[in-house]
Amino acid sequence: MNHSDLKIIQQCDLNLLLSLAVLIEEQSVSKSAERLSISQPAMSQNLKKLRVLFNEPLFVKSGQGIKATEKAVALLPKLREWLQMSSRLILQQPFEPAEIHGVIRIAFMDDLTQKMVPMMIEKLLSDAPHIELEFIHKPKDLFTMLESGELDIAAGGKENPPANIYGRQINTDIYCAAYAKHHPLAQIASPSLQQIFSHNTAEYSASNLVEDEINSLALRHGLTRKVTFSSASMTVMMHGLLAGQHVGFIPQRALNYPDWKHKLNGIALPQLPQLNSTLYWHARVHKDPLIQWFKNSILDMVSNLKAQGTLPKL
């Protein structure tokens, strides 16, 4: 835990977070006070302290009671996770996925989600039915979102993460130039780099590493890359390639998917280094039983896909 996190916690009465969770659930100061076995004036004081702590009102008056604001309601899943973790820590209870309530926020390269989303949902429904899975479109600044807590787990191709980000390599990707079956390059048996970069190209804007390598490849060979189509979704970009106007640069595995193998041509680019796909999580959740259980489940899914030949083995 870094110094700033320690300072924030040191200045906060953690009992206030317990009061906040109960207030959101009960929507009543008197009922919340009764539930926590404290006086109503004491609970009213906690309500005032919460307003100062979060620097905004989390409740508004509603009839004879109170009503949680949207921000307060949005805090409830994380508060419940914190309470469950605190209880397990104090009581030393074993981790049981089926008993846990919470939300896991995840970002993945969207071509991989086609294979893995059904597997993830099946895993949660069978082993952790009270867990919500929230997919967030893969951002370019995934490390920032992991640090802020907006993401719990993310997969990407970046290298050299900050010191507080853990990672586990899940795959090594070979990238190829891809284009539609009716694109002019499809008439050439083995297009050269000059021929490839003579056409408009598409950019996968959610990736720093891949696109930087593509741009460097063009520069090293004295070629100019013209990007006229960009998407933060690889799936959207691949659909765009079907128009026959662009060349895109995608993992070779994507061309092996049944939905794409008969729609796009691809030529390997040996001049590009093989790029690692890595599963990342923040130090904050490195010992969180739920996140670690789910992370290990993902790694098992990747291993199964490799065994089936859907992903190349490392």
N, C-alpha and C positions, 0 to 999 in steps of 0.2 A: 504494500500500500504506500503510495507516495506521500510526501510531506503535506501537500495541500489537502488531500483527502483526510489525513489525520486531523488537521486543523478544523476542517468542517465538522467532523464527527465530534471532536472535543468540545466545540462550542454549542452542540445540539443536545437537548435532553431527549434521548431515544424513546422515553415513555410517551413523548408527544406523538411519535409515529404510530404507536399503539392506539392512542386516543383518536388519531386521524382515521385509522382503518375502521374503528368501531363507529365513529360519527358518520362516515360515508355509508356504512351498512345500515345503521339504525335511522339516519336522517332525523335524529331527535337528541337534544342535549340531555333531557331527563332519562330517557331509555339508555343512552350510552353511559351515563353516570351510574345507573343501577347495574348495568352489565359489568362495569369495572369496579364496582363496590367503592365508589368515591362519591362525594357530595356533588350536588348540581352546581353550586358556585365554583367548585374546583374544576369541574368540566368546562364551565363557561370561561374560566381563566385559561385553560388549555386551548380553547378555541381562539382566544385572543392571541396567545403565544404562537399558534400555528399561522395566523395571519401575518405576524411579524416575521416568522421563520421563512415563509414562502413569499413574503413581500407582496401579497395580494390576498383578497378574500377568497376562501375556498368554498364558502357556503353563503347562501342568500336566504333571507326570511321567506317562509312559505306558510301562510296561514298561521297556526299556532306553533309551528315547528321550523325546521330549516331544510334547505335543499342543496345538495352538493352541486358545485359547478362542473362544467365539462372537464376542466383541468383536474379537479379532485377525483372525479370518476375514473379518469385516465390513470391516476396514480394507484388505484386500488389493486390491480393485478400485481404490481411490483411490491406493494406493501404486504400482500398476502404471501408472496414468495419469501420476503424478508422474515416474516413471522414464522413461517414453516422452517426456514433454515435455522433461525434462532432457537426454536423449540428442539430441533434435532441435535443442535450443537450442545445445548444444556443437558438434555436428557440422554444424549448419546444413542439416539435411536438409529437403527439401520435404515438405509435409503430404500424406499419402496416406490418405484415409479407410479404404480397404480393409485397411490394415495396422495400424490402431489397435484396441487392446482397451480397454474401459472401460464406464462406465455414465453415462447422461444421465438426470437426474431432472427431471421437468417437471410443471407444474400448469397446467391450462387450464380455462376455463369449460366445463362438461361438455356443453352443447348444441353447442359447436364441435367437441368431440372426436368426435362422431358422424360428421362429415365428414372430419376431419383425421387421426384415428388410423390408418385404413387407408392413407392417403397417407404418413404418417410411417413406418409399418412397412415399406411397400414400398420407400421410399427407403433405409432402413437395410439391408434385406436385399440390395438390389442394389448399393449403394455402400459400405456399412460393415458387413459381416456379423458382425464381432466386437464390435459395440457393443450393449449392453443398454439398453433403454428402460424406465425405471421411471416410471409415472404415479402422482402423488400427488394425492389429492383436493384440489381448490382450497381452500387455507386462507384464513381471514380475515386472518391476519397474514403474508401472503406475503413482505413486505419483510424481516421478521425471519428467515424461513426462507431467503431468498436470502443474507442477511448471514451466517447460520450455516453455509452450505454444504449445508443439507439439500435445497435446490433449486438447480438450475442455470439454468433458464429458467421463467418463469411469465407467464401472460397474465391480465390483470385490468383493472378499470375504475377503479382508484384514481388520484388525481392527486397532484402534488407529492411524488414519492418522495424519500428521503434522497439526499444528494449522491453517495454511492457506488453508487447504482443507476442503470444506464443504461436507456433505454426507446426504443421505436420504435412509433409509432402504427400499428395494423393495421386499425382499423375505427372508424366512428362509428355508434352504435346509437340508433335511435328506440325508445323503450319504449311498450308498450301495456298496457292492462288486458285480461287474458285470462280466459275462463271457459268452462265446458262448454256444449255445444249445448242441454242441457236446464236450464241455470241460469236463474233468473227473469229475469236481465238480457238473455238471448237473445231475450226477447219484446219488447224495447224497441229501436226502430230506432237511436237515438243516445242511450245512457244519459248522464245528467249526472254530474258528480263527486259530487253529493250522493247520487244513486242508487247509484253504484259503492261509495262508502264506507259505505253503509247495510248492506252485507253483510259477512260475515266475510271476512277477507283472509288470504292466505298470504304468508309472508316467505322470501326467499332469503337465508338467514343467512350465507352465505359472502361477501356483498358489503356493504361499508360505504357506498360512494358511491350506489348505486342506491336502497337502502332509506332512506338519509338524505334523498334527494330526494323519495321517496314520502311520508315522514312530514312533511317541510316543506310539500309541496303540500297535504296535508290541513290542517295548521295554518293556512296562509295563507288558506284558505277557511272557517275556523272549523268544520272537520269533525273527527270522531273516528274514528281508524282502530282497528279491533279485529282483532288478529292471533291466530288460534286454530290455526294450522298453520304450522310452520317446518321448513325443510330446507336443509342446506348443499349439496344437489345440485339444480340447476335441473331436471334430468330427473325426479327424484323429485317435485319440487314440481309439475311439469306433469302427471305421472300422478295426483297428488293432486287436481288441479283437475277431473279426469274424474268425480269423485264428484258434482260439481254443487253443492257446498256453499261454495266459496270463489272469490274473485277473486284472481288473481296478477298480478304485474307483470313482464313478460318482454320480451326484445328482439323487435322485430317480425319479424326474420329467422327466429326459431324457428317462427313460425306458417307460414312458407313451406316448411318441411320436409315431404316427403310423408307422414311418419308422423303429423304433427300438423295439417296444414291442414284436414282433414275432421273433426277431433275437437274443436277449440277455436275459439271466436269471439274476436276481439280488436278493441279500439277504441283508436286512437291517442290519446295524451295530449299535445296540443300545448303544454300548460302546463308540461311537463317539458322541461328542456334536453336536447339531444342529448348522449349520453355517449360518451366515447372509450374504446375497448378498446386496451390497450397491451401490447406484448411487453417484458418486463423481464428484465435479467440484472445480476449484480453486477460491480463494477469488477475483482474478483479474476479473473474469467474473460473480461474484455473482450478480451484478446489470446490467449486459449486457442484454438488452431486448431480443435479439435474442436467446442467450443461455438459458435464463430463460424460454422463451416461449417453446423452444424445450425440455428442461428438464421437464417442466410440461406436455408436450405432451407425453413424454415417461412414466411418472408416470400414466397418464390416460390410456395408452395402457396396462401397467402392471395390473392396476385395472380391465380393461376389460377382460384380460386373466384369472385373478383369478375368475371373475364372471362366465366365461365360463368353469371353472374347469381345464384349461390348466396348471395353476400354483396353488399350494396349498395356501390357505388363511393363513395369519399370525395368 
